[in-house]
Amino acid sequence: MLNTTEVLDNPFEGWVTLDEASRIVNRDHSTIRFWADTDRITAYRIGNSRVRVVNVEEVKEYSEQANRIETPKRKRRSGSSRNE
């Protein structure tokens, strides 16, 4: 039998909604949803609702990793110049 004075651990500690996560890492909520939809981060639905939660530390880590990915630089064309 459960002791009513016993405090249970919060099973959702460290988990936030997609909107909360987007505010924490300063990204659009659609970006967080895309990461979850493409399994870049772990997300769980709460019951039968449309609400999904993500691990806030995982989102922060992936967001930092995504910031480090450099966009390839365009190569300059060699050869003739328009100013010649």
N, C-alpha and C positions, 0 to 999 in steps of 0.2 A: 504494500500500500504506500502511496506517495505521501511524504511528510509535507503538510501544507506550509510549514515555515521554511522549507528548503527552497533556495533560489536556484532556478534552472538556468543553464547557459542559454544565451540567445543564439538559436541556430542561424540567424540571419546577420550576425555581427560581421562586419566587413563587406556586406553585400548591399548594393544600392540599385535603384531603378536606372534605366537607361538615361532618363532625363537628368537625374542627379549626377550620374557619371559624366555626362556631357558638360555640366556646369563645373565639376571638379577639375577636369582636364582642359577646359576652355575649347571644346570642339562642338560642332553641330551634332544634335541628337541622331541625325541620319547617319553620321559617320560611325557612331557607337553601334547603331543598329546594324550597319553593314559589317562591321567587325564581328558582331555576334552571329549574323546570318552566314558568314563565310568561315566560321569556326576559328577566327583569329583570337577571340576571347571566349571564355565560357559564359553561357547565359542559361538561366532556368526560368521557366514560366511558374507563376504562383497560382496553384490550383487551376481552375478552368478559366481564369481571367486572361486578359491580353497583356497583363503586366509581366515584364521580365526583369530579373535582377542579374547583376554582374558583380564579380569580385572587384572591389575598388582598387586594390593593389595591382591586380592583373591589368586593369584598364590603364592605370598610371604607367606601368612598365611598358605596355605595348605602345602607348602614346609617345613615350620617350624614344622608343625604338623607331617608330614611324617618323619622328622628327629627324633622326640621324640618317635616314635613307636619302641619299643625294639624288637629285634629278640629273640625268646625264647632260653634259654641256654640249651645245651645238658645235660642230666642227666648222671652221671657216673653209670656205671654198678656196682652193688654190687655183692659180691660173689667171685668166684675164680679169681685169678690173673694169668697171664701168667708167672710171675716171680717166682711162688711158686714151 
